[in-house]
């Protein structure tokens, strides 16, 4: 995925990552982004 996404999209992805198990195929999305 492109890392130049709006923070709203990143937050939405974070919520999905928190609910779903981390995908080993997407290591770049594994670490949750804490911007709060």
Buried (B, 14 or more C-beta within 10 A) or exposed (E): EEEEEEEEEBBEBBEEBEEEEEEEEEEEBEEEEEEE
